[in-house]
Amino acid sequence: MDERAVEAALNKVRPTLIADGGDVELVDIKDGVVQVRLTGACSTCPMAQLTLKMGVEKAVKADLPEVKEVVAAYKHEAAGC
């Protein structure tokens, strides 16, 4: 599994996220776990975890069955985090 394949899978859910004012960015791929960051409106949405699991993860796993899980990467905004 390479970065291009994961990006292609993410591109399938991007239009839905963008329509809601958000997006998704690939952060890392390691041992079958894809780490992404929800951005824009999706980053602060109370439904973000559901979007991640039922939207993003489902789409990625449909294209790449070798993916074990899609998890959120969090941007540390505060100093010292």
C-alpha positions as CSV (number, residue, x, y, z in Angstrom):
1,M,0.0,0.0,0.0
2,D,1.5,3.3,-1.0
3,E,0.6,6.9,-0.5
4,R,-0.8,7.4,-4.0
5,A,-3.3,4.5,-3.5
6,V,-4.4,6.0,-0.1
7,E,-4.8,9.5,-1.7
8,A,-6.9,8.0,-4.5
9,A,-9.2,6.4,-1.9
10,L,-9.4,9.7,0.0
11,N,-10.2,11.6,-3.1
12,K,-13.5,9.6,-3.3
13,V,-14.7,11.0,0.0
14,R,-13.3,14.5,-0.5
15,P,-16.2,16.0,-2.4
16,T,-18.6,15.1,0.4
17,L,-16.3,16.6,3.0
18,I,-15.7,19.7,0.9
19,A,-19.4,20.2,0.4
20,D,-19.7,20.5,4.2
21,G,-16.8,22.9,4.5
22,G,-14.1,20.4,5.4
23,D,-11.5,18.2,3.9
24,V,-9.1,15.4,4.9
25,E,-5.3,15.2,4.6
26,L,-3.1,12.2,4.8
27,V,-0.6,12.3,7.7
28,D,1.1,8.9,7.8
29,I,0.8,5.3,6.8
30,K,2.3,2.7,9.1
31,D,1.7,-1.1,9.6
32,G,-1.7,-0.9,7.9
33,V,-2.9,2.1,9.9
34,V,-3.7,5.2,7.9
35,Q,-3.4,8.4,9.9
36,V,-5.4,11.4,8.6
37,R,-6.4,14.8,9.8
38,L,-9.8,16.2,9.3
39,T,-9.6,19.9,8.4
40,G,-11.9,22.9,8.0
41,A,-15.4,22.5,9.4
42,C,-14.8,18.8,9.8
43,S,-12.0,19.4,12.4
44,T,-14.4,20.9,14.9
45,C,-17.6,19.1,14.0
46,P,-19.2,17.0,16.9
47,M,-19.7,14.2,14.3
48,A,-16.1,14.1,13.3
49,Q,-15.4,10.7,14.8
50,L,-18.4,9.2,13.0
51,T,-17.3,10.9,9.7
52,L,-13.9,9.4,10.2
53,K,-15.0,5.9,10.8
54,M,-18.2,5.5,8.7
55,G,-17.1,7.8,5.9
56,V,-13.3,8.0,5.5
57,E,-12.3,4.6,6.9
58,K,-15.1,2.8,5.1
59,A,-14.1,4.4,1.7
60,V,-10.4,3.7,2.2
61,K,-11.0,0.0,3.3
62,A,-13.3,-0.5,0.3
63,D,-10.4,0.3,-2.1
64,L,-7.6,-1.0,0.1
65,P,-8.6,-4.1,2.1
66,E,-5.1,-4.3,3.6
67,V,-5.8,-1.2,5.6
68,K,-6.5,-2.2,9.2
69,E,-7.7,1.1,10.5
70,V,-8.0,4.8,9.7
71,V,-7.3,7.0,12.8
72,A,-7.3,10.7,13.5
73,A,-4.1,12.7,13.8
74,Y,-4.4,15.8,15.9
75,K,-2.6,19.0,15.4
76,H,-1.2,20.4,18.6
77,E,-2.1,24.1,18.5
78,A,-1.0,25.0,22.0
79,A,2.6,25.6,22.9
80,G,4.2,22.8,24.9
81,C,1.9,20.1,23.6
